[in-house]
Amino acid sequence: METSARLLRLLSLLQAHRDWTGGELAERLGVTTRTVRRDVDRLRELGYPVEAVQGAAGYRLGAGAALPPLLLDDDEAVAVAVGLRTAAAGSVAGIEENALRALGKLERVLPPRLRYRVNALQRATTRVGASGPEVSADVLMAIADAARRHERLRFDHTGRDGVRSVRDVEPYGLVNFGRHWYLVAYDTDRDDWRNFRVDRLVPRTPSGPRFTARTVPDGGPAAFVSRRLAQRAWPFQATVELGVSAGEAAERVWPGMGVLEPVAGDRCLMHVGADSLWALVWMITSVDLDFTLVEGPPGFAEGLRAHAERCLRALP
């Protein structure tokens, strides 16, 4: 194997996000450990931060002061190109131009077979529905950084009713749900968990003191937001027990429709919410699964009976 090809192969191995011993790399490349050491030195001269692993006579690719060129396999290159196209048309303000510029650089060096795959996917894809409100990439980064550091976050917040307030929270994660970005946080003033629309908040700097992490309810930020949006935000709410496992039911419940809660190996609870009793009846019966009513608003049981009788009367 020629030196240049071997260096590329070595770089590809190091980018696999794991530690390698010199012997392992030598075996993969078909060379001696001495040659591996020389090739590692060449990569360092080219600006790649190859670190020595203490006690293992090995190497790993670390983070450097500048971004060196990356090697991507075919599937990775296609995934990055698709991701950049999505970002350019997404709801995060301020990154569209950068995403398009990065996509242009990538597409110029894509082999024809990969460029064809990316373009075919673009031609076959149609975006349906209006995009959500834009949020600033700087705001998302500020929130994510505070959550990573476990630092309190203070921000100006505008509620759905237009009332403005200053909130002091422990941030735990960002969730991109439907057309909106949400912050999942523990509100220290209200002593309760909350989700906030990111487009309705403006962070204050600097961030606050560190906090001890709590356990996010409902199994994590994504499930927490899903439950809040699917149930608590609606005036009519119900819970039914389905005759299948949560995994089986998940194929019939779309995001935002309801939240599934496992209760046994072959059964689960579905929590749903709607803006009317009829919509609640329709949502529950639309999953086409056997169910038992656990809890519902006044008049809901009668609504289910009326729906059942209407279906029976429709039969010849």
C-alpha positions in Angstrom: 0.0 0.0 0.0 1.4 3.4 -1.0 2.2 5.9 1.8 -0.6 8.4 0.9 -3.3 5.6 0.7 -2.0 4.2 3.9 -2.3 7.5 5.7 -5.9 7.9 4.5 -6.7 4.4 5.8 -5.0 5.1 9.1 -7.0 8.4 9.5 -10.2 6.5 8.7 -9.5 4.0 11.5 -8.6 6.7 14.0 -11.9 8.5 13.2 -13.9 5.5 14.4 -14.0 7.0 17.9 -12.1 4.3 19.7 -8.6 3.7 21.1 -6.2 1.6 19.0 -3.0 0.0 20.1 0.0 0.2 17.8 -0.2 -3.5 17.1 -3.9 -3.4 16.1 -3.2 -0.6 13.7 -0.2 -2.4 12.2 -2.3 -5.5 11.7 -5.1 -3.6 10.0 -2.7 -1.8 7.7 -0.3 -4.7 7.1 2.8 -2.8 8.3 5.1 -2.8 11.3 4.4 -0.8 14.5 7.4 1.3 13.6 5.7 2.3 10.3 2.6 3.1 12.3 4.6 5.5 14.5 6.0 7.3 11.4 2.6 7.6 9.8 1.1 9.0 13.1 3.9 11.6 13.1 3.0 12.5 9.5 -0.7 13.0 10.5 0.4 15.2 13.3 2.5 17.3 10.9 -0.7 17.7 8.8 -2.6 19.1 11.7 -4.5 16.0 12.9 -4.4 15.8 16.8 -3.4 12.2 17.2 -3.0 11.6 21.0 -1.0 8.8 22.7 -3.1 6.6 25.0 -1.4 6.4 28.4 -0.6 2.9 29.5 -1.8 1.2 26.3 0.9 2.1 23.8 -1.9 3.2 21.6 -3.5 6.1 19.8 -6.7 8.1 19.5 -7.8 11.1 17.5 -8.4 14.0 19.8 -9.9 17.5 19.3 -7.6 20.1 17.9 -7.5 23.9 17.7 -8.6 23.8 14.0 -10.9 21.5 12.1 -8.9 19.1 10.0 -10.4 17.4 6.9 -12.7 14.5 7.7 -13.0 11.1 5.9 -16.5 10.0 5.3 -17.7 6.7 3.9 -20.5 6.6 1.3 -23.4 6.4 3.7 -22.0 9.0 6.0 -21.5 11.4 3.1 -25.1 11.0 2.0 -26.4 11.4 5.5 -24.4 14.7 6.0 -25.6 16.0 2.6 -29.2 15.2 3.4 -28.8 16.8 6.9 -27.4 20.0 5.5 -30.3 20.3 3.0 -32.7 19.8 5.8 -30.9 22.4 8.0 -31.0 24.9 5.2 -34.8 24.7 5.0 -35.3 24.2 8.7 -36.5 26.4 11.6 -33.1 27.4 13.1 -32.4 31.0 12.1 -28.9 32.0 11.0 -27.6 28.7 9.8 -29.2 28.5 6.4 -26.4 30.2 4.6 -23.7 28.2 6.4 -25.5 25.0 5.7 -25.8 25.8 2.0 -22.1 26.8 1.8 -21.1 23.5 3.5 -23.4 21.5 1.3 -21.8 23.1 -1.8 -18.3 22.2 -0.6 -19.4 18.6 0.0 -21.3 18.1 -3.3 -18.3 19.4 -5.3 -16.2 16.5 -4.0 -18.9 13.8 -3.9 -18.4 11.0 -6.4 -21.0 10.9 -9.2 -22.8 7.8 -7.7 -23.3 9.6 -4.4 -24.2 12.9 -5.9 -26.9 11.0 -7.9 -28.3 9.5 -4.7 -28.5 12.8 -2.9 -30.1 14.6 -5.9 -32.6 11.7 -6.4 -33.7 12.0 -2.8 -34.1 15.8 -3.1 -36.2 15.5 -6.3 -38.4 12.8 -4.7 -39.0 14.7 -1.5 -41.7 17.3 -0.9 -42.1 19.4 2.2 -45.7 19.6 3.3 -47.1 22.1 5.8 -46.0 25.4 7.1 -42.7 25.6 8.9 -42.7 26.6 12.5 -41.4 29.8 14.0 -37.6 30.3 13.6 -35.3 30.1 16.6 -31.8 31.5 16.9 -29.0 29.1 16.7 -27.2 31.1 19.4 -30.2 30.7 21.7 -30.2 26.9 21.1 -26.4 26.8 21.8 -26.8 28.8 25.0 -29.5 26.5 26.3 -27.6 23.4 25.3 -24.4 24.6 26.9 -26.2 25.5 30.2 -27.8 22.0 30.2 -24.4 20.3 29.6 -22.7 22.3 32.3 -25.7 21.8 34.8 -25.9 25.6 35.2 -29.1 27.5 36.0 -30.7 29.4 33.1 -32.5 32.8 33.5 -34.5 34.1 30.6 -37.3 36.5 29.6 -40.4 34.4 28.7 -43.6 35.4 26.8 -46.5 33.1 27.6 -49.3 32.1 25.2 -51.4 34.9 26.8 -48.7 37.5 26.0 -47.7 37.9 29.6 -44.0 38.4 30.0 -42.0 37.1 33.0 -38.5 36.3 34.1 -37.9 32.6 34.7 -35.1 30.9 36.6 -34.8 27.2 35.7 -32.6 24.1 35.7 -32.3 23.2 31.9 -32.3 19.5 31.0 -32.7 19.3 27.3 -34.0 20.6 23.9 -36.7 18.8 22.0 -37.6 19.4 18.4 -41.3 18.4 18.2 -43.4 19.0 15.1 -42.8 22.6 14.1 -41.4 23.9 17.4 -38.4 23.7 19.7 -39.0 23.1 23.4 -36.8 23.5 26.5 -37.5 20.9 29.2 -36.5 22.4 32.6 -37.3 22.4 36.3 -38.8 25.7 37.3 -37.3 26.5 40.7 -39.8 29.3 41.4 -42.8 27.0 40.8 -41.1 23.9 42.1 -42.3 21.9 39.1 -41.3 20.6 35.7 -42.1 22.7 32.7 -41.6 22.8 28.9 -41.0 26.2 27.2 -41.3 27.2 23.6 -37.8 28.3 22.6 -39.1 30.9 20.2 -40.8 32.6 23.2 -37.7 33.0 25.4 -34.6 35.2 25.4 -31.8 33.9 27.6 -30.1 36.3 30.1 -26.3 36.2 30.6 -24.4 35.1 32.4 -25.9 31.7 33.3 -26.6 31.0 37.0 -24.9 28.7 39.5 -24.5 24.9 39.0 -27.2 22.5 40.1 -27.5 18.9 41.1 -29.2 17.0 38.3 -32.7 15.6 38.8 -34.4 12.7 36.9 -36.6 14.1 34.1 -40.1 12.6 34.5 -41.8 10.3 31.9 -38.6 8.7 30.9 -36.7 11.8 29.5 -37.2 15.1 27.8 -38.8 13.8 24.6 -41.4 11.7 26.4 -42.1 14.6 28.8 -42.8 17.0 26.0 -44.8 14.4 24.1 -47.0 13.7 27.1 -47.5 17.4 27.9 -48.5 18.2 24.3 -50.6 15.1 23.8 -52.6 15.4 27.0 -52.2 18.3 29.4 -52.6 21.1 26.9 -56.1 19.9 25.8 -59.4 20.6 27.6 -60.6 17.0 27.2 -58.4 14.2 28.4 -58.8 10.4 28.7 -56.8 7.3 29.5 -57.6 3.9 28.1 -55.9 0.5 28.5 -55.0 -1.2 25.2 -54.9 -4.9 24.7 -51.4 -4.9 23.3 -47.9 -4.0 24.4 -46.6 -0.4 24.1 -44.3 -1.5 21.4 -47.1 -2.9 19.3 -49.4 0.1 19.9 -46.6 2.6 19.0 -47.0 1.7 15.3 -50.6 3.0 15.4 -50.0 6.2 17.5 -48.5 9.1 15.8 -46.3 11.7 17.6 -48.5 14.2 19.5 -51.6 12.0 19.4 -51.0 10.3 22.7 -48.5 8.9 25.2 -48.1 5.2 25.8 -47.3 3.8 29.2 -46.3 0.1 29.6 -48.2 -1.6 32.4 -47.6 -5.3 31.6 -46.0 -7.4 29.0 -49.0 -7.5 26.8 -50.9 -4.4 27.8 -50.4 -0.6 28.0 -52.1 2.7 28.9 -52.7 5.3 26.3 -53.1 8.9 27.5 -54.8 11.2 25.0 -56.2 14.7 24.8 -58.4 16.6 22.3 -60.4 19.8 21.9 -63.8 18.1 22.0 -65.4 14.9 23.2 -66.0 13.7 19.6 -62.4 14.2 18.7 -61.4 12.2 21.8 -63.7 9.4 20.8 -62.3 9.4 17.2 -58.7 9.4 18.3 -59.1 6.4 20.6 -61.1 4.4 18.2 -58.9 5.2 15.3 -56.0 3.1 16.6 -58.2 0.0 15.8 -57.2 -1.9 19.0 -59.3 -3.3 21.8 -59.4 -1.0 24.8 -60.9 -0.4 28.2 -61.8 3.0 29.5 -59.8 3.9 32.6 -60.5 7.6 33.0 -62.3 10.2 31.0 -64.1 13.5 31.2 -67.9 13.8 31.9 -69.9 12.6 29.0 -67.1 10.6 27.4 -68.5 7.2 28.2 -71.9 8.2 26.6 -70.0 9.5 23.6 -68.3 6.1 23.1 -71.7 4.3 23.4 -73.3 6.7 20.8 -70.4 6.1 18.4 -70.7 2.3 18.9 -74.5 2.4 18.3 -74.1 4.6 15.2 -71.7 2.1 13.7 -74.1 -0.8 14.5 -77.0 1.1 12.9 -74.9 1.5 9.7 -74.8 -2.3 9.2 -77.3 -3.8 6.8 
